Amino acid sequence: MSSNKTVLVINSGSSSIKYQLVDPVGEAEIAGGLVEQIGEPDGRIVHEFEGRRYELVGPIADHAAGLRLAYDMFADSGLNLDDAGIAAVGHRVVHGGTSFHEPTLITGEVLAEIVRLSELAPLHNPPNAIGIEVAREHFPDLPHVAVFDTGFFRSLPEAAATYAIDREVAAAYGVRRYGFHGTSHEYVSRQVPQLLGREPAETNTIVLHLGNGASASAVRGGVAVETSMGLTPLEGLVMGTRPGDLDPGILLHLHRTAGMNVEDLDVLLNRRSGLKGMSGVNDFRELGRLRAEGDAAAQLAYEVYVHRLRKYVGAYLAVLGRVDAIAFTAGVGENAADVREDALAGLERLGVAVDAARNRAPGRGARVISAESSEVSVLVVPTNEELAIAQAAWRFV
Ligand code: ADP
């Protein structure tokens, strides 16, 4: 029995590595940071420990170099990772397909399957796998655990998970709705009954995860029954650079009339759409500044964003039938009071009433923002995907 009691959480993206050393039992973040622009001339690492911030700028060749740099940053800030009591390494993996739902101990075979699932998530699984490879080389004696973004949505009913296309094509190519951000939806939907003092099995919640990527879920008694993302993280809500729901005929139209090929459409959908496509900026704070200056494109982008969100809330009220709580989370959900107010305005007849003063009151922690009269509790619940991943990995040791 070892006395190790921390978990290193790694979220490896295409050009970045987010990492955090977590105490999963004490639910505390010990240290962490972000390596950015890997492979670009202007690489950068920002590391935080004990309230101090450390930054290094310069080219970072690849993910292995990025992880080594993070390791050095720990040492330079006075916390040697060899003495940090690491019991396990937790890895965020975006797509588990139909192969993985639960947190999984990573073996060579598991890693090979994560790589194979890249055909479903070409932007996400390859860098996730690279992060796992370099971390396993760095920490060969520790258990490495993969936690899948799709896992929480394994419970979607077939009626929600099935696309209405030729069933043989769908089966042959794995075309179904998988859902993403599952770690966050699960974490937030578990917090809600605790915060409200309710039985988890008797609490129905709509979770709105609004970050750079955005997704909604409907959770009945702790079980996910609907979510807005599908085969890929492109479906559903309007996001920073992705459009969410579209008429698929648009793609055929642009292919035929504008001559756009698969790569062009990929760039259009993943980088030139959403808030960025409509207004030129993808950051919600910048969007707010443009709106304040009277920028018409930014104002329209905001209205499209909020309109889509309302549509999903309405749809999920119907899917669940009885809703006890609506919870906002992630960067926009936790901070943008105007989005929360505008998305839920005028829904009193459906039992939803936001209290303007509570909604606007400054605060960082979990809080209720609905009026006393509201049948449905509306909450802000900060998400903590790193803690959830750390706790999942901890269960293996
Ligand atoms: P990611 O999906 O990258 O984890 P986050 O959950 O960090 O994203 O959310 C990023 C988004 O949150 C950005 O659009 C950012 O502008 C927005 N955001 C962060 N802080 C605020 C704030 N104070 N007010 C409005 N939006 C904010």
Residues whose N, C-alpha, C, O or C-beta is under 5 A from the ligand:
A	BS01	ADP	L210 G211 N212 G213 N282 D283 F284 R285 A330 G331 V332 N335 A336
